[in-house]
Amino acid sequence: MSKLKLNITDRAKEDINLITEYIAKDNTKAAKAMSKYLYKICLTLADYPNIGTVRPDFTYKDFRFYVIKKHYIIAYKTDETNIYISRVLSGYQDICMLL
């Protein structure tokens, strides 16, 4: 599959900001690095959208999920030309409820 056009929803951007703010309470340098890393993963997903997994146990909706560092999950959808990053969540959150 060729590279898809990356679309990050406002909600996903807000999720990344919340994650960054939480990490920054203890380490601002690590928070900045994590924010950059999360956006980099989004770009990677645009290149390789099938690396995420389908999780019908999480939701009946047509999402794929990609786990980052065991604690964060990117929920996204694709069509023929686009990837839509819907949420970037902590594994400690109720993912099913938030989708």
MIRO-797303 format. One line per field, with one value per residue: residue in one letter; x, y, z of N, C-alpha, C in turn; chain; residue number from 1. Coordinates in Angstrom, 3 decimals. Example, Ala and Ser with C-alpha at 12.3 -4.5 7.8 and 13.67 -1.06 7.14 Angstrom:
BEGIN
r	c(A:S)
neast	c(13.190:12.850)
nnorth	c(-5.690:-2.250)
nup	c(7.800:7.080)
caeast	c(12.300:13.670)
canorth	c(-4.500:-1.060)
caup	c(7.800:7.140)
ceast	c(13.200:12.900)
cnorth	c(-3.300:0.030)
cup	c(7.800:7.870)
c	c(A:A)
k	c(1:2)
***
This chain:
BEGIN
r	c(M:S:K:L:K:L:N:I:T:D:R:A:K:E:D:I:N:L:I:T:E:Y:I:A:K:D:N:T:K:A:A:K:A:M:S:K:Y:L:Y:K:I:C:L:T:L:A:D:Y:P:N:I:G:T:V:R:P:D:F:T:Y:K:D:F:R:F:Y:V:I:K:K:H:Y:I:I:A:Y:K:T:D:E:T:N:I:Y:I:S:R:V:L:S:G:Y:Q:D:I:C:M:L:L)
neast	c(0.847:0.509:1.782:-0.431:-2.564:-2.076:-4.246:-4.872:-7.053:-8.679:-9.292:-7.442:-5.075:-5.473:-5.407:-2.689:-1.523:-2.456:-1.179:1.465:1.505:1.047:3.359:5.235:5.004:6.817:9.092:10.185:11.756:11.543:8.835:8.586:10.060:8.456:6.107:7.043:7.763:5.281:3.955:5.682:5.236:2.622:3.090:4.531:2.534:1.001:2.562:2.683:-0.008:-1.179:0.116:-1.037:-3.446:-6.640:-9.230:-11.788:-12.737:-12.485:-14.060:-16.847:-16.582:-14.807:-11.864:-8.285:-5.556:-2.605:0.031:2.110:5.108:4.073:2.184:0.622:-1.911:-2.720:-5.554:-6.978:-8.333:-8.674:-8.968:-9.083:-7.211:-6.512:-5.436:-6.828:-6.162:-7.664:-7.743:-5.373:-4.454:-3.960:-3.069:-4.189:-6.629:-10.202:-10.586:-12.533:-14.825:-14.095:-13.902)
nnorth	c(-1.180:2.233:5.352:6.875:9.769:11.652:12.292:13.810:13.825:16.492:15.661:13.574:15.041:16.554:14.462:13.727:16.074:16.026:13.708:14.536:16.746:15.413:13.802:15.837:16.872:15.540:15.406:17.478:17.332:14.642:14.629:16.287:14.734:12.443:13.469:14.185:11.638:10.281:11.661:10.984:8.225:8.289:9.248:7.063:5.129:6.086:5.344:2.579:1.258:-1.177:-2.302:-2.060:-3.614:-5.248:-5.070:-6.587:-7.123:-4.772:-2.865:-2.605:-0.940:0.167:0.151:0.207:-0.700:0.462:-0.267:1.498:1.499:-0.143:1.246:3.143:3.688:3.917:4.661:4.139:4.750:3.788:4.650:4.379:6.356:7.810:8.120:8.162:9.362:8.704:8.580:8.861:7.050:6.281:3.121:2.718:3.839:3.588:2.202:1.113:2.555:5.120:5.209)
nup	c(0.000:-0.787:0.545:2.813:3.167:5.998:8.654:11.564:14.167:15.993:18.544:18.953:18.866:21.155:23.007:22.801:23.742:26.411:27.367:27.103:28.868:31.283:31.545:31.624:34.157:35.706:34.088:31.785:29.489:28.726:28.199:25.930:24.150:24.031:22.881:20.303:19.466:19.422:17.350:15.295:15.111:14.171:11.577:10.610:10.640:8.549:6.426:6.751:7.228:7.901:10.047:12.474:14.684:14.419:16.740:17.740:20.260:21.631:20.285:18.045:15.963:13.028:13.652:13.807:15.892:17.439:19.510:21.736:23.383:25.404:26.941:25.651:23.204:19.861:18.118:15.023:11.703:8.267:4.778:1.208:0.523:2.793:6.236:9.393:12.421:15.281:18.125:20.811:23.317:26.807:28.060:30.476:30.518:29.955:27.198:25.486:26.161:25.421:22.692)
caeast	c(0.000:1.282:1.601:-1.744:-2.558:-2.259:-5.229:-4.928:-8.227:-8.450:-9.347:-6.159:-4.082:-5.723:-4.890:-1.226:-1.213:-2.688:-0.088:2.669:1.382:1.193:4.775:5.991:4.976:8.035:10.270:9.786:12.519:10.906:7.514:8.802:10.501:7.296:5.231:7.664:7.702:3.899:3.691:6.490:4.508:1.485:3.639:4.860:1.271:0.578:3.356:2.419:-1.254:-1.600:0.859:-1.951:-4.311:-8.077:-9.578:-13.240:-13.051:-12.540:-15.141:-17.378:-16.236:-13.730:-10.598:-7.065:-4.872:-1.156:0.494:3.391:5.792:3.206:1.288:-0.190:-2.566:-3.258:-6.728:-7.064:-9.103:-8.126:-9.723:-8.168:-6.186:-6.300:-5.435:-7.426:-5.778:-8.848:-7.422:-4.095:-4.906:-3.170:-3.618:-4.867:-7.959:-11.230:-10.512:-13.830:-15.761:-13.621:-13.980)
canorth	c(0.000:3.465:6.231:7.493:11.124:11.629:13.188:13.621:14.546:17.415:14.865:12.871:16.062:16.843:13.305:13.837:17.178:15.570:12.780:15.357:17.502:14.491:13.438:17.047:17.117:14.959:15.529:18.201:16.825:13.378:14.956:16.756:13.579:11.571:14.122:13.996:10.217:9.948:12.177:10.182:6.961:8.589:9.282:5.689:4.452:6.512:4.538:1.156:1.249:-2.520:-2.829:-2.070:-4.790:-5.078:-5.596:-6.608:-7.173:-3.385:-2.113:-3.104:0.057:-0.239:0.733:-0.564:-0.219:0.290:-0.083:2.180:1.382:-0.903:2.082:4.045:3.019:4.781:4.104:4.806:4.174:4.109:4.384:4.156:7.388:8.540:7.496:9.068:9.058:9.108:8.765:8.390:6.817:5.501:1.798:2.732:4.399:2.673:2.400:0.780:3.647:6.354:5.177)
caup	c(0.000:-0.838:1.696:2.955:3.690:7.447:9.255:13.016:14.650:17.106:19.784:19.078:19.225:22.569:23.750:22.837:24.660:27.783:27.697:27.253:30.117:32.413:31.654:31.944:35.602:36.260:33.233:30.576:28.341:28.333:27.652:24.557:23.364:23.825:21.915:18.989:19.148:19.078:16.005:14.373:14.928:13.285:10.222:10.251:10.337:7.208:5.489:6.980:8.001:8.308:11.197:13.620:14.748:14.604:18.066:17.916:21.687:22.094:19.653:16.780:14.956:12.133:14.077:14.024:17.093:17.480:20.890:21.847:24.680:26.306:27.735:24.840:22.087:18.822:17.433:13.733:10.603:6.956:3.566:0.094:0.393:4.048:7.560:10.377:13.802:16.038:19.544:21.345:24.688:27.741:28.309:31.768:30.327:29.464:25.761:24.882:26.422:24.812:21.221)
ceast	c(0.887:0.961:0.220:-1.583:-2.922:-3.237:-5.296:-6.090:-7.842:-8.433:-8.026:-5.044:-4.230:-5.203:-3.374:-0.813:-1.400:-1.593:1.186:2.638:1.586:2.661:5.604:5.978:6.249:9.283:9.869:10.523:11.902:9.544:7.632:9.201:9.326:6.342:5.772:7.543:6.289:3.542:4.479:5.800:3.303:1.941:3.990:3.603:0.735:1.320:2.994:1.136:-1.687:-0.816:0.027:-2.835:-5.777:-8.425:-11.087:-13.659:-13.089:-13.776:-15.601:-17.039:-14.986:-12.409:-9.483:-6.378:-3.386:-0.676:1.905:3.915:4.916:2.158:0.346:-0.719:-3.087:-4.402:-6.891:-7.906:-8.408:-9.204:-8.695:-7.004:-5.800:-6.155:-5.920:-7.030:-6.900:-8.551:-6.004:-4.321:-3.863:-3.848:-4.348:-6.286:-8.926:-11.380:-11.858:-14.806:-15.378:-13.686:-15.343)
cnorth	c(1.236:4.332:6.890:8.928:11.069:12.706:12.870:14.469:15.494:16.662:14.126:13.844:16.435:15.709:13.396:14.958:16.765:14.614:13.572:16.149:16.613:14.122:14.639:17.390:16.598:15.254:16.194:17.708:15.524:13.632:15.416:15.598:12.649:12.169:13.934:12.540:9.799:10.445:11.396:8.840:7.169:8.636:7.884:4.915:4.858:5.718:3.056:0.970:-0.131:-3.090:-2.817:-3.309:-4.387:-5.740:-5.576:-6.734:-5.778:-2.675:-2.799:-2.140:-0.383:0.458:-0.296:0.087:-0.508:0.648:0.504:2.037:0.764:-0.074:2.966:3.311:4.069:4.032:4.879:4.027:4.554:3.968:4.258:5.141:8.088:7.607:8.566:8.601:9.608:9.420:8.280:8.274:6.090:4.154:1.709:3.297:3.310:2.900:2.153:1.937:4.905:6.353:5.498)
cup	c(0.000:0.378:1.668:3.462:5.171:7.892:10.746:13.531:15.789:18.430:20.005:19.450:20.698:23.448:23.897:23.781:26.119:28.242:27.968:28.557:31.335:32.624:32.098:33.426:36.267:35.433:31.915:29.335:27.822:27.705:26.202:23.651:23.069:22.805:20.497:18.540:18.724:17.678:14.945:14.091:14.024:11.832:9.728:9.888:8.968:6.134:5.554:7.797:8.493:9.488:12.478:13.566:14.915:15.930:18.254:19.383:22.305:21.569:18.378:15.643:14.196:12.471:14.001:15.221:16.994:18.881:20.875:23.267:25.764:27.045:26.933:23.624:21.123:18.153:16.132:12.743:9.301:5.886:2.440:0.051:1.698:5.239:8.532:11.773:14.672:17.494:19.806:22.837:25.519:27.932:29.633:31.678:29.846:27.966:25.095:25.022:25.634:23.292:20.829)
c	c(A:A:A:A:A:A:A:A:A:A:A:A:A:A:A:A:A:A:A:A:A:A:A:A:A:A:A:A:A:A:A:A:A:A:A:A:A:A:A:A:A:A:A:A:A:A:A:A:A:A:A:A:A:A:A:A:A:A:A:A:A:A:A:A:A:A:A:A:A:A:A:A:A:A:A:A:A:A:A:A:A:A:A:A:A:A:A:A:A:A:A:A:A:A:A:A:A:A:A)
k	c(1:2:3:4:5:6:7:8:9:10:11:12:13:14:15:16:17:18:19:20:21:22:23:24:25:26:27:28:29:30:31:32:33:34:35:36:37:38:39:40:41:42:43:44:45:46:47:48:49:50:51:52:53:54:55:56:57:58:59:60:61:62:63:64:65:66:67:68:69:70:71:72:73:74:75:76:77:78:79:80:81:82:83:84:85:86:87:88:89:90:91:92:93:94:95:96:97:98:99)
***
